Amino acid sequence: MVLSRRTATLLAAATGVLGKKTEIDAMRHDVSQVYEHNFNNVISATQPLTVSAVLYFRSNNPKHAELIDGAYNEVAKKTKKNVEGNCIRL
């Protein structure tokens, strides 16, 4: 069975594959989302020996959601006192 591009797109949208937004939830994640208006305050407010890691992500990219939920959050959880994990939506 061969699907047309339009049919495949509609099917993907109906099942939630397309349009899934990446959300940073403070209750689930050990990373924080920073914005343009508070970037300087967040980065400069860290302790002197703390490294700030910044991940730039697109909210509609499922691979970015997978990275944030997986490896990036795990590193932030394990290194809470030494590395501050931050995310910026593009």
Buried (B, 14 or more C-beta within 10 A) or exposed (E): EEEEEEEEEEEEEEEEEEEEEBEBEEEEBBBBBBEEEEEEEBBEEEEEEBEBBBBEBEBEBEEBBEBBBEEBBEBBEEBEEEBBBBBEBE
